[in-house]
Amino acid sequence: MNRTRTFFLMVLLTILFVFIGGAVEGGEGAVMAFLVAAAMNFFSYWFSDKIILKRYAASQVGPEDQSRLYGIVSELAQKADLPMPKVFVIPEQNPNAFATGRNPEHAAVAATEGLLKILDDDELSGVIGHELAHVKNRDILTGTIAATFAGAIAMLGQFARFGVGSQGRRGNPLGTMFILIGAPLGAMLIRMAVSRVREYAADEGGAEISRKPLALASALGKLHRAVQSVPLTRGNPAHSHMFIMNPFFGGLQRLFSTHPPAEERIRRLQLLAAR
């Protein structure tokens, strides 16, 4: 079901891009916008591990450090039939974790000091299983493709704003407003929806890898309460989709959040455990 929803949302993004591209410069502007957006996002995709880990001052740990984090990652990577990812600890008290890297062979898993403090081993296994599910599902690639289409649509809106092509829509105020505002907003919402679906899939995949759905549910409950009281000091809202729990909050959080509600994620995990 999660794969089907992801496919449907990606098709919707593609259709929206093609429609807006045809309205701006007859398609030529669409090609240019897509190429620019692709170059920007795939640079980030290719070097995401280095960029993000440096941003959050992450320190790599290995088997010689006798870290429980490294031990749990190693055990679950074997269970998931994945290459051993690099393991990092982030000097932040905000309890959180993320996975990055362009593919399973170049993956990294990072957890904050705050997360390691408040979770027991079972809960930590659930969280690491979630992150390894992102790696196994290649969600970094999916997110990059969604970001590329959304960015290209937003760029086309800017082209239209400055009068670059209109294909007969200059006399149609509603069409112009849709290109300028409606389409970029819709693309952003679809991109957020893709991210939320992938979070549900990673929860399910993480429960399967760790075999501890209730422990993951317990961890999500703890993280949901704690991230709101302990701010992320090096935080950048552009990275919110990477974390297991969104560390950023605002008035329209539910609409524009990259994550589904924690309560719904916990409910689904409890149903999964009951099955």
Phi, psi and omega in degrees: 000318179296320178297318180297317180295319178298314180300315181299315181294322179292321176297319179298318177298318181296316179298316179298319179297314181296319181296312180292323178298323178291337181273345181241114178061024175058026178106332180294319177295326180296317179298315181296316180296319180295318181296318179294313180297321179296317179299317181294313186283325181283337170297314177298319179299314185292325183247020186301321183298314181292317183295310185290317182295323177291321180302321183260017174052040183288142178247131182283141175239150181227186182298332180290343181276352181051043181274133177294331176298312181298318181297318180291319178299316181299315180297314184285328176298322177294317179297324182275359182058046179244150171299149180295117177282164171289149184239133183227150172244133182256129181284066179228142177274344173297121184282111184200172179202158174205163173240148179213178183114147188284342178197172182301334180282345180231046185262157175218142177241131182231141177226146179278159175299324180297322179294318181295334181284323190260351182253141172277179186296320179296316179295319178296322177298320177298316180295315180294323175301318177302313182292321178292330175295321175301316180297312183296324180277357182054047183288337175298319178294315179301314179297323180293319179296316178299318180295325180295312179295316179297319178295321179294321178295318177298322179293321177297323176299322178291323176302313181294325180300322181263018172079019179273094178075144176207346178049050174082007184266001182295334178269006182242095183300323180294319178297320179296316179297323179296317180293319184286319189240308188298312184293311178300321179294316178298319179297320179295318179295321178294319178299318177297322180294321175301315180298319181294320178296319180293331176292317176300316180296321179290325174300313181295315179295322178295322177295323179291321181291314183277339187062027183223065182298323180289327177293321176295319178299317178298318179297317180298322177297316178296316183293321180300319180286323188279324185295336180282340182259342181240105184291155176272111190291327180259020190295144173226115182306336178295342181261006188301327183294342184280331186280154178291332176227127182300116181275003183242140185227149179201179184296326180254036186304313184296324182286317186255006182290145175279354183237147173287165179301138181300323181299321180288323177297317179295318181299317181295321178293323178294321176295320178298318179295322181293330179283000000 
